[in-house]
């Protein structure tokens, strides 16, 4: 830092004056500003005094403040990568085979019984019996079985017997011969007769249908 100088020099020749001017220029370039005062000496003629009085202290040039550096542009935040979708490994049912849907059970078809064909029909008297050893076809008579006796129908023929008084009916199988009373065409087992009427009646008129 340069201080304030106050100097007075006397030059007696033009060459000195030129040299002094050169010093002043050098000081001005170096940073010191001064006023050069030329005065004529009173003591000696032809002598000139040079008063170098700096008027302003040279201040060190403040370095120019660097231009405010532009704030770095905000770095683009990396785009959030989509989190990988959770994948679920398909575990096979047996750890080696793919899981397959269990087959749905198929609805079972209902068995429909074909309606038997009526070969013959009519009305006649019917009775029942409960005693007997052997039937005409060689079977042991069973009063609890749904069987009946007829004079001419083939054995094992099915006959539907209906009581018209109450609408009850029963299907019997022919396995014996009879009855041998006029006006009667069927002799039912005790169980078959009890299905359509009371056994106390003993005999009644029925409607019959021979089934094929």
For each residue, the residues with C-beta under 8 A, 3 or more apart:
1: 57 59 60
2: 31 32 57 58
3: 57
4: 54 57
5: 32 34 52 53 54
6: 52 53 54
7: 51 52 53
8: 49 50 51 52
9: 20 49 50 51 52
10: 41 47 48 49 50
11: 16 17 19 20 47 48 49 50
12: 16 44 46 47 48
13: 16 17
14: 17 18
15: 18 19
16: 11 12 13 19 20
17: 11 13 14 20 21 38 48 50
18: 14 15 21 22
19: 11 15 16 22 23
20: 9 11 16 17 23 24 36 50 52
21: 17 18 24 25 36
22: 18 19 25 26
23: 19 20 26 27 52
24: 20 21 27 28 34 36 52
25: 21 22 28 29
26: 22 23 29 30
27: 23 24 30 31 32 33 34 52 54
28: 24 25 32 33 34
29: 25 26
30: 26 27 58
31: 2 27 58 60 61
32: 2 5 27 28 54 58
33: 27 28 54 55 56 58
34: 5 24 27 28 52 53 54 55
35: 51 52 53 54 55
36: 20 21 24 50 51 52
37: 49 50 51 52 53
38: 17 48 49 50 51
39: 48 49 51
40: 47 48 49
41: 10 44 45 46 47 48 49
42:
43: 47
44: 12 41 47
45: 41
46: 12 41
47: 10 11 12 40 41 43 44
48: 10 11 12 17 38 39 40 41
49: 8 9 10 11 37 38 39 40 41
50: 8 9 10 11 17 20 36 37 38
51: 7 8 9 35 36 37 38 39
52: 5 6 7 8 9 20 23 24 27 34 35 36 37
53: 5 6 7 34 35 37
54: 4 5 6 27 32 33 34 35 57 58
55: 33 34 35
56: 33
57: 1 2 3 4 54
58: 2 30 31 32 33 54
59: 1 62
60: 1 31
61: 31
62: 59 65
63:
64:
65: 62
66: 69
67:
68:
69: 66
70: 73
71:
72: 75
73: 70
74:
75: 72
76:
77:
78: 81
79:
80:
81: 78
82:
83:
84: 87
85:
86:
87: 84
88:
89:
90: 98 99
91: 95 99
92: 95 96 97 98 99
93: 97 99 100
94: 97
95: 91 92
96: 92
97: 92 93 94
98: 90 92
99: 90 91 92 93
100: 93
101:
102:
103:
104:
105:
106:
107:
108:
109:
110:
111:
112:
113:
114:
115:
116: 158 211 212
117: 211 212
118: 121 209 210 211 212
119: 210 211 212
120: 209 210
121: 118 207 208 209 210
122: 185 207 208
123: 205 206 207 208
124: 183 184 185 186 205 206 208
125: 183 184 185 186 203 204 205 206
126: 161 184 185 186 187 188 193 203 204 205 206 208
127: 179 181 184 186 187 188 193 202 203
128: 187 188 189 190 192 193 194 199 202
129: 132 143 149 178 179 187 188 189 190
130: 143 189 190
131: 141
132: 129 135 141 176
133: 140 141
134: 138 139 140 141
135: 132 138 139 140 141 147 149 175 176
136: 149 155 175 176 177
137: 155 156 175 176
138: 134 135
139: 134 135 142 175
140: 133 134 135
141: 131 132 133 134 135 147 176 189
142: 139 145 147 189
143: 129 130 189 190 191
144: 189 190 191
145: 142 189 191
146: 170 171 172 173 189 191 192 195
147: 135 141 142 172 173 174 175 176 188 189 192
148: 159 161 172 173 174 175 176 186 187 188 189 192
149: 129 135 136 174 175 176 177 178 179 186 187
150: 153 157 159 174 176 177 178 185 186 187
151: 177 178 179 180 185
152:
153: 150 157 159 174 210
154: 157 174
155: 136 137 174 175
156: 137 173 174 175
157: 150 153 154 173 174 210 211
158: 116 171 172 173 174 210 211
159: 148 150 153 171 172 173 174 186 208 209 210 211
160: 169 170 171 208 209 211
161: 126 148 169 170 171 172 186 188 192 196 206 207 208
162: 167 168 169 196 206 207 208 209
163: 166 167 168 169 196 197 204 206
164: 167 205 206 207
165: 197 204
166: 163 196 197
167: 162 163 164
168: 162 163 195 196 197
169: 160 161 162 163 196
170: 146 160 161 188 192 195 196
171: 146 158 159 160 161 211
172: 146 147 148 158 159 161 186 188 189 192
173: 146 147 148 156 157 158 159
174: 147 148 149 150 153 154 155 156 157 158 159
175: 135 136 137 139 147 148 149 155 156
176: 132 135 136 137 141 147 148 149 150 187
177: 136 149 150 151
178: 129 149 150 151 187
179: 127 129 149 151 184 185 186 187
180: 151
181: 127 184
182:
183: 124 125
184: 124 125 126 127 179 181 187 203
185: 122 124 125 126 150 151 179 208
186: 124 125 126 127 148 149 150 159 161 172 179 206 208
187: 126 127 128 129 148 149 150 176 178 179 184
188: 126 127 128 129 147 148 161 170 172 192 193
189: 128 129 130 141 142 143 144 145 146 147 148 172 192 193
190: 128 129 130 143 144 193 194 199
191: 143 144 145 146 194 195
192: 128 146 147 148 161 170 172 188 189 195 196
193: 126 127 128 188 189 190 196 197 199
194: 128 190 191 197 198 199
195: 146 168 170 191 192
196: 161 162 163 166 168 169 170 192 193 206
197: 163 165 166 168 193 194 201 204
198: 194 201
199: 128 190 193 194 202
200:
201: 197 198 204
202: 127 128 199
203: 125 126 127 184
204: 125 126 163 165 197 201
205: 123 124 125 126 164
206: 123 124 125 126 161 162 163 164 186 196
207: 121 122 123 161 162 164
208: 121 122 123 124 126 159 160 161 162 185 186
209: 118 120 121 159 160 162
210: 118 119 120 121 153 157 158 159
211: 116 117 118 119 157 158 159 160 171
212: 116 117 118 119
